[in-house]
Amino acid sequence: MIGGIERLIRALPEPRYGASANVAAVVGFLFGGIGLAIYLRTVADFLIPVGIALAAIVLFGDPGWFAGAVIAGIYGYFRVSLHE
């Protein structure tokens, strides 16, 4: 499963020049997919974390909001660090 996620992230266009993995993680955690879409300038970076967050909310209920924030932060970090 991890290999599939890595292939998905590598198939996306490269993040803009100068994007930092640490900043992407903080932006993803605080602002979710909307923040990542603005920071990385792609629609896919909005849709993927929001879809995962919605699935976490459906599966876990109220703790799913926190799980979605953590997942968006991790996604932002690996999204940038895999292309460095």
C-alpha positions as CSV (number, residue, x, y, z in Angstrom):
1,M,0.0,0.0,0.0
2,I,2.8,2.4,0.8
3,G,4.4,1.7,-2.6
4,G,1.1,2.6,-4.3
5,I,0.9,5.9,-2.4
6,E,4.5,6.7,-3.4
7,R,3.8,5.9,-7.0
8,L,0.7,8.2,-6.9
9,I,2.8,11.1,-5.4
10,R,5.6,10.6,-7.9
11,A,3.1,10.7,-10.8
12,L,2.0,14.2,-9.8
13,P,3.8,17.2,-11.2
14,E,6.8,18.4,-9.3
15,P,6.2,21.1,-6.6
16,R,7.2,24.6,-7.4
17,Y,10.9,25.5,-7.0
18,G,11.9,26.3,-3.5
19,A,9.1,24.5,-1.8
20,S,10.1,23.2,1.7
21,A,9.0,19.9,3.0
22,N,8.7,21.3,6.6
23,V,6.6,24.2,5.5
24,A,4.4,21.9,3.5
25,A,3.8,19.7,6.5
26,V,2.9,22.7,8.7
27,V,0.6,24.2,6.0
28,G,-1.0,20.8,5.5
29,F,-1.6,20.3,9.2
30,L,-3.0,23.8,9.8
31,F,-4.9,24.5,6.6
32,G,-5.4,21.0,5.1
33,G,-5.9,20.5,1.4
34,I,-6.8,24.1,0.7
35,G,-3.4,25.3,2.1
36,L,-1.5,22.7,0.2
37,A,-3.2,23.5,-3.0
38,I,-2.3,27.2,-2.6
39,Y,1.3,26.4,-1.5
40,L,2.0,23.8,-4.1
41,R,-0.2,25.3,-6.8
42,T,-2.0,22.2,-8.0
43,V,-5.6,21.0,-7.7
44,A,-4.5,17.4,-7.0
45,D,-3.0,18.7,-3.7
46,F,-6.4,19.9,-2.7
47,L,-8.4,16.8,-3.7
48,I,-6.2,14.0,-2.3
49,P,-5.9,15.3,1.3
50,V,-9.5,16.4,1.4
51,G,-10.7,13.0,0.2
52,I,-8.5,11.2,2.8
53,A,-9.8,13.6,5.5
54,L,-13.4,13.0,4.6
55,A,-12.8,9.2,4.7
56,A,-11.2,9.6,8.1
57,I,-14.2,11.6,9.4
58,V,-16.6,9.0,8.1
59,L,-14.6,6.1,9.6
60,F,-13.7,7.7,13.0
61,G,-16.3,10.4,13.6
62,D,-15.1,13.4,15.5
63,P,-11.5,12.3,16.0
64,G,-11.4,12.1,12.2
65,W,-10.8,15.8,12.0
66,F,-7.5,15.5,13.8
67,A,-6.6,12.4,11.9
68,G,-7.3,14.3,8.6
69,A,-5.1,17.2,9.8
70,V,-2.2,14.8,10.6
71,I,-2.6,12.9,7.3
72,A,-2.6,16.2,5.3
73,G,0.6,17.3,7.1
74,I,2.3,13.9,6.4
75,Y,1.1,14.1,2.8
76,G,2.5,17.6,2.3
77,Y,5.8,16.6,3.8
78,F,6.3,13.5,1.6
79,R,4.8,15.3,-1.5
80,V,7.7,17.7,-1.4
81,S,10.5,15.5,0.0
82,L,10.0,12.8,-2.6
83,H,10.7,15.3,-5.4
84,E,13.8,16.9,-3.8
